Amino acid sequence: MTDLIFTNAQIVLADEVIRGSVTIRDGRIASVDYGATAVPGAIDVAGDLLIPGLIELHTDNLERHLEPRPNVDWPHAAAILAHDGELASVGITTVFDALRVGSIHTGKGRYEKYARKVASEIFAMRQMGALRISHFVHLRAEICSETLVEEMEEFGPDDRVGIVSLMDHTPGQRQFRDISKLKQYVAKKRSMTDDEFDAHVSHLKSLQANNADRHEVEAVAHARRYGAVLASHDDTTAQHVAVSAAHGMGLAEFPTTFEAAEACHANGIQVMMGAPNLIRGGSHSGNVAAHELAEAGLLDIVSSDYVPSALMTSAFLLADLWDDLPRAIATVTANPARAANLTDRGRIAAGLHGDLVRVGRVQGTPVVRGVWSHGRQVG
């Protein structure tokens, strides 16, 4: 294969930004060199930034394409391709597609099984070479459900399950300590009356009482069977974090309080917060603001959550906040790679995958001008 060479670039490395050139050979970074090159065919980046491809650990974006409106089941192949293309367009070159396992088959707030079928469809499209970027699976294990164990049994070590997060969305605690916030979200989405919402809350609480302990033990065991990283979700108290640490979790998704984030760092657990929280200046659920954790040195990783383009924007917001571009870019590249045990990407260094993004800034806003995954241009 012909070498792919980028020159006249501001290359964002682990601890510094250098003016130089990057060569990709056979899909991997062959060299990173200071200064420009006059090699014919080299891509002149014209002083733009060259950063590693972004790594997304938790996104609900695929579900949005699968169900663009409540109870609308979109053709899955088209939804997967649209999701894949959207992520590529905003600089994401590795994604852990968040798929819920654990369903509720009764009541108006029911959630039906879908993860196994969709995961198989993603893998089939990957095998056919139809996808632009790298896809792994993130199983969101709903502790407060009816069928968690059965659904997790359908996955195995060959299913690219990189992350299993333990989720307990029981009303009155964690993310939804303020039940009125849950009501605003669920009742509107599911068109529930007040009585139907009250019945939904009672049902969820009974599921937690009957299933939570058993489901948590089983989910941890299955994660270990897959070889997946374990993540907590919406930790609120130091006691929540202590339980996470006892399970061997190295990643905390969206802790809801400053206390929980501090406890995570004290236990060696990386803290991930949502880019929309950072950009909006606060949590839509009334929880701790991501910028507060960033200012206190308690923010390690950013996830786009439900807005793919927010990942790049948030990195540059952090760069301005910290006055440290390499540190900020690491929150969406090197740090998530480390948390997910991916040693072959996340930095611009010889031997790693040729996942690169060319970025300019227009009035402070990052503009993606080119995206390469394994040395192939995808955006």
C-alpha positions in Angstrom: 0.0 0.0 0.0 1.1 3.6 -0.6 2.0 5.5 2.5 -0.5 8.1 3.7 1.4 11.1 4.8 0.1 14.2 6.7 2.4 17.2 6.8 2.4 20.8 8.1 0.2 19.7 11.0 -0.1 20.7 14.6 0.1 17.2 16.1 -1.5 16.6 19.5 0.7 14.1 21.3 0.3 12.9 24.9 2.0 15.8 26.6 2.6 18.4 23.9 1.6 19.8 20.5 4.3 19.7 17.8 4.5 21.0 14.2 5.3 18.0 12.1 4.3 15.1 9.9 2.6 11.7 10.4 3.0 8.7 8.1 0.5 5.8 8.0 1.4 2.5 6.5 -0.8 -0.6 6.2 -3.4 1.1 8.4 -1.1 1.9 11.3 1.0 4.9 12.3 4.5 4.3 10.9 6.2 7.5 12.2 5.7 10.8 13.8 8.3 13.4 12.8 9.1 17.0 13.5 8.8 19.5 10.6 7.2 19.4 7.2 8.0 17.0 4.4 8.1 17.6 0.7 7.2 14.0 -0.2 5.0 14.0 -3.3 1.3 13.2 -2.5 1.6 14.2 1.2 -1.6 15.8 2.5 -0.9 19.4 3.5 -2.9 20.0 6.7 -2.2 23.7 6.4 -1.6 24.2 10.2 -4.7 22.4 11.3 -4.7 20.2 14.4 -4.2 16.4 13.9 -5.6 14.5 16.9 -6.3 10.8 17.5 -9.7 9.4 16.5 -12.2 9.9 19.3 -13.3 6.9 21.4 -16.9 6.8 22.6 -17.6 4.5 25.5 -21.3 5.1 26.1 -23.7 6.4 23.5 -27.5 5.9 23.1 -27.3 7.2 19.6 -28.0 3.9 17.9 -31.2 3.5 19.8 -32.3 6.9 18.5 -31.8 5.6 15.0 -33.6 2.3 15.7 -36.6 4.1 17.2 -36.7 7.6 15.8 -40.1 8.1 17.4 -41.8 6.2 20.2 -43.0 2.8 18.9 -41.5 3.3 15.4 -39.2 0.4 14.6 -36.8 1.6 11.8 -35.2 -0.9 9.5 -32.1 -2.0 11.4 -29.5 -2.1 8.6 -30.4 1.5 7.6 -30.3 2.6 11.3 -26.9 1.0 11.9 -25.4 2.6 8.8 -26.8 6.0 9.6 -25.4 5.8 13.2 -22.0 4.6 11.9 -21.8 7.4 9.4 -22.9 10.1 11.8 -20.2 9.1 14.3 -17.5 9.1 11.6 -18.6 12.5 10.5 -17.9 14.0 13.9 -14.5 12.4 14.4 -15.4 9.2 16.4 -13.5 6.3 15.1 -14.2 3.7 17.9 -17.6 3.3 19.5 -19.0 1.0 22.2 -22.6 0.8 21.1 -24.7 0.9 24.3 -27.4 -1.8 24.1 -29.8 -2.5 27.0 -30.1 -6.0 28.4 -32.9 -6.6 30.9 -36.5 -6.1 29.8 -39.9 -5.3 31.4 -42.7 -7.0 29.6 -45.6 -5.7 31.7 -47.2 -2.2 32.1 -47.1 0.9 29.9 -43.5 1.5 30.8 -42.4 -1.8 29.4 -39.1 -2.3 27.5 -38.8 -5.2 25.1 -35.7 -7.3 24.3 -33.5 -6.2 21.4 -29.8 -6.3 22.3 -28.9 -9.8 21.0 -30.6 -9.3 17.6 -29.1 -5.8 17.0 -25.6 -6.9 18.1 -25.7 -9.8 15.6 -26.7 -7.3 12.9 -23.8 -5.0 13.7 -21.4 -7.9 13.6 -22.8 -9.1 10.2 -22.4 -5.6 8.7 -18.9 -5.4 10.2 -18.0 -8.7 8.5 -19.2 -7.4 5.2 -17.1 -4.3 5.4 -20.1 -2.0 5.5 -19.1 0.0 8.5 -16.7 3.0 8.5 -15.4 2.8 12.1 -14.6 0.3 14.8 -17.6 -1.1 16.8 -17.7 -2.8 20.1 -20.6 -3.6 22.4 -21.4 -2.0 25.7 -24.2 -3.9 27.5 -26.2 -1.7 29.8 -27.4 -4.2 32.4 -30.7 -3.1 33.9 -30.7 -4.4 37.4 -34.3 -3.3 37.8 -35.8 -5.5 35.2 -37.4 -8.9 34.7 -35.2 -10.8 32.2 -31.6 -9.6 32.7 -30.0 -13.0 33.4 -31.6 -14.6 30.4 -30.5 -11.9 28.0 -27.0 -11.8 29.3 -26.7 -15.5 28.8 -27.1 -15.0 25.0 -23.7 -13.2 24.8 -20.3 -14.8 25.0 -16.5 -14.0 24.8 -16.6 -13.8 21.0 -19.2 -11.0 20.9 -16.9 -8.0 21.3 -18.6 -7.0 24.6 -16.0 -4.5 25.9 -18.0 -2.9 28.7 -20.8 -4.0 31.0 -22.3 -1.3 33.1 -24.6 -2.0 36.1 -27.6 0.3 36.0 -30.3 0.7 38.6 -32.9 3.3 37.5 -35.3 2.7 40.3 -37.1 5.9 41.1 -36.1 7.9 44.1 -32.4 7.1 44.0 -29.2 7.6 41.9 -30.1 9.5 38.7 -33.7 9.9 39.6 -33.5 11.0 43.2 -36.0 13.7 42.2 -38.9 11.6 40.9 -40.4 14.7 39.2 -37.4 14.6 36.7 -38.2 11.0 35.9 -41.9 11.9 35.4 -41.0 14.7 33.0 -38.9 12.3 30.9 -40.9 9.0 31.0 -44.5 10.3 31.2 -43.9 12.5 28.2 -42.1 9.8 26.2 -44.6 7.1 27.0 -47.7 9.3 27.1 -48.6 8.2 30.7 -51.3 9.6 32.8 -50.5 10.4 36.5 -52.1 7.1 37.6 -50.1 5.1 35.0 -46.9 6.8 36.0 -47.5 6.0 39.7 -48.2 2.4 38.8 -44.9 2.4 36.8 -42.9 3.7 39.7 -44.4 1.1 42.1 -43.6 -1.7 39.6 -40.0 -0.6 39.3 -39.6 -0.5 43.0 -41.0 -4.0 43.3 -38.6 -5.3 40.7 -35.7 -3.8 42.6 -36.8 -5.4 45.8 -37.3 -8.8 44.2 -34.4 -8.9 41.7 -31.7 -6.3 42.3 -29.3 -8.4 44.5 -29.5 -11.5 42.3 -29.2 -9.5 39.1 -26.1 -7.6 40.3 -24.3 -10.8 41.1 -25.2 -12.4 37.8 -24.3 -9.4 35.8 -20.8 -9.2 37.3 -20.3 -12.9 36.7 -21.3 -12.5 33.0 -19.1 -9.5 32.5 -16.1 -11.6 33.7 -17.1 -14.4 31.4 -17.1 -12.0 28.4 -13.8 -10.5 29.5 -15.5 -7.1 29.6 -14.6 -4.0 31.7 -17.1 -3.4 34.5 -18.6 0.1 34.9 -20.9 1.6 37.6 -23.6 4.0 36.6 -25.0 7.0 38.5 -23.1 6.4 41.7 -24.4 8.9 44.3 -22.8 8.1 47.6 -19.5 6.9 48.9 -21.2 3.6 49.8 -22.2 3.1 46.2 -18.6 3.6 45.1 -17.4 1.2 47.8 -19.7 -1.5 46.3 -18.3 -0.6 42.8 -14.7 -0.9 44.0 -15.5 -4.3 45.6 -16.7 -5.5 42.2 -13.4 -4.4 40.7 -14.9 -1.6 38.6 -12.4 0.8 37.0 -14.9 3.1 35.4 -17.7 5.2 36.8 -20.3 6.5 34.4 -21.9 9.8 35.3 -21.6 9.9 39.1 -24.4 12.2 40.3 -22.7 14.0 43.2 -19.3 15.6 44.0 -19.0 13.1 46.9 -19.3 10.1 44.6 -16.7 11.5 42.1 -14.2 12.1 45.0 -14.8 8.6 46.3 -14.2 7.2 42.8 -10.8 8.9 42.5 -9.9 7.7 46.1 -10.6 4.2 44.9 -8.7 4.5 41.6 -11.9 4.5 39.5 -11.9 6.8 36.4 -14.8 9.2 36.2 -16.8 9.7 33.0 -19.3 12.5 32.5 -21.6 13.5 29.7 -20.6 16.0 27.1 -24.1 17.5 27.0 -23.8 18.2 30.7 -20.5 20.0 30.1 -21.8 22.0 27.2 -25.1 23.0 28.8 -23.4 23.9 32.0 -25.3 21.4 34.1 -27.2 18.1 34.3 -30.8 17.9 32.9 -31.6 15.6 35.8 -30.4 18.1 38.4 -27.2 16.2 39.3 -23.6 17.5 39.7 -22.3 19.6 36.8 -19.5 18.2 34.8 -17.6 21.5 34.8 -17.5 21.4 38.6 -15.7 18.0 38.5 -13.4 19.3 35.7 -12.4 22.3 37.7 -11.7 20.1 40.7 -9.6 17.6 38.7 -12.2 14.9 39.0 -13.1 14.4 35.4 -11.1 11.8 33.4 -13.3 10.8 30.4 -16.1 12.4 28.4 -18.9 10.6 26.6 -21.2 12.1 24.0 -24.1 10.3 25.6 -27.0 11.3 23.4 -25.4 14.0 21.1 -22.5 12.5 19.0 -21.1 15.9 17.9 -20.9 17.0 21.6 -17.8 14.9 22.1 -15.5 17.0 20.0 -17.0 20.3 21.3 -16.6 19.2 24.9 -12.9 18.4 24.4 -12.2 21.9 23.2 -14.2 23.4 26.1 -12.0 21.5 28.5 -8.9 22.7 26.6 -10.0 26.3 27.2 -10.9 25.6 30.8 -7.6 23.8 31.6 -5.5 25.8 29.2 -4.1 22.3 28.2 -5.0 20.9 24.8 -3.3 17.5 25.2 -4.9 16.9 28.6 -8.4 17.8 27.1 -8.0 15.6 24.0 -6.9 12.7 26.2 -10.4 12.7 27.9 -11.9 11.6 24.5 -9.0 9.5 23.2 -6.3 8.1 25.4 -8.2 7.9 28.7 -11.3 6.0 27.3 -8.9 3.7 25.4 -7.1 2.9 28.7 -10.4 2.5 30.6 -11.6 0.0 27.9 -8.3 -1.9 27.8 -7.6 -0.9 24.2 -3.8 -0.6 23.8 -3.8 -0.2 20.1 -5.4 3.3 19.7 -6.1 6.6 21.5 -2.8 8.3 20.9 -0.7 9.4 17.9 2.3 7.1 18.2 4.2 4.6 16.0 2.6 1.2 15.9 -1.0 2.3 16.8 -4.0 2.3 14.5 -4.1 5.1 12.0 -7.2 6.7 13.5 -6.8 10.4 13.0 -8.9 13.5 12.8 -8.0 16.8 11.2 -9.6 19.7 13.1 -9.6 23.4 12.6 -11.2 26.1 14.8 -13.6 28.7 13.5 -14.3 31.4 16.1 -13.4 28.9 18.8 -15.6 26.1 17.5 -13.9 22.9 16.4 -14.5 22.0 12.7 -13.8 18.5 11.6 -12.1 18.6 8.2 -11.2 15.0 7.7 -11.4 11.6 9.5 -9.4 8.5 9.0 -10.0 5.1 10.5 -7.2 2.5 10.2 -5.7 4.8 7.5 -8.9 4.9 5.4 -10.7 8.2 5.0 -14.2 7.8 6.4 -15.3 11.4 6.9 
